[in-house]
Amino acid sequence: MNNILKKAYTEHNLSKSEIITLLNSDGKELYKTADKVRQEFVGDGVHLRGLIEFSNICKRECKYCGLRAPNKNADRYRLKPDEIIEYAKKGVELGYKTIVLQSGEDSFYTTEKLCNIISEIKKFDIALTLSIGEKTKEEYQAFKDAGADRYLLRIETTNKTLYQKMHPNMNYENRKQCLYNIKDSGLEVGSGSLVGLPEQTVEDLADDILFFKELDADMIGIGPFIPHPDTPLSGKLNKENFDFALKMMAIVRLLLPDINIPATTAMETINPMGRIIALNSGANVVMPNILDSEYKIKYEIYPNKICLNEHSGKCRNCIEGKIKSIGRFVSDTKGFHKRV
């Protein structure tokens, strides 16, 4: 165990069997080592990124997601372009250096509409991240040309059989190709995994980590699977999903030491101290939601999400207080991936 951690610390490279050993460990030394690598490579600054979930309308049928098209219980909404821009302005006023636009795969927002929104938001002199699903190579390039800086598209699982089972009418190879098309466009590329899916194995998680290394990603987000009652995967929450997600996140920090890694909201939904634990285990990004509560409540990928009724200003102050409580500080930079 110590030899594996020493290798990871010095070489930032591990075999699949070594990754599996770390995933099956109690995690204590792993978290300490990941935190040390985080401090050395990206420092003590935490990047706050203001999240705008601008539409919960989605054409996809992903079996784990509350936004899936067949879910008739979802209360759908869609923000107008001007509303999205106003929320971005609000985020700037709250001090965010990056705005993240996230939605279901909603065909209402054409490439032209999205590019206009991007170009208007970029006038605020902030970094802009998109998380809006699978697009064509040409569309990714158009977003980059309009001013977008980053694009998040989680692979969710690199087990092709499991991917196809979880994503009806989608194509695993296309998902992978999208990530490389994003990279080719010049956008920073973010991906990640959903940890704890039915039939997912520790070997699958190790393969995910090796894929992120191969992709040479700029950002990786790891989220524990939380069952949604209005999906085919409804059921009881497995608390082990948090532990495996945390260990996976820490290993990603060891193998990709200078990338950005968020302490995900889903972690805190399972554990009241989830984001702080993640920040102490290799994470350096938090993405507070800046929407009003009426929309936050409706963007229900998974149930019982935290901070749904908190005002966006209070939410920002709360997370900054937590960050300061562990001896860290909120970064005043845009938080681009600086390769070391």
URRA-V834193 format. One line per field, one symbol per residue. psi: psi as a letter, one per 30 degrees, with the letter a starting at -180 (. if undefined). Layout:
psi: ???
//
This chain:
psi: eeeeeeeeeefhklleeeeeeefglffeeeeeeeeeeeeeefafkkjkjkkjjfkgkkflgkffkffkefjffkjklkkleeeeeeeeeeeeffgkfkkjjklljjfejleeeeeeeeeeeffghlkkkkigaklleeeeeeeefffkelkkjkfekgjeeeeeefikglkeeeeeeeeeeeefffkkkkaaljkgkkfkleeeeeeeeeeeeefhlfkkkkkkkjkkfglfgkakkjffeeeeeeeeeeeeeefifglkjkjleeefeekfgeeeeefggflgkkikkgllefeeefiiellhklgegkkeeeeeeeeeeeeffggllkkglfhljjk.
//
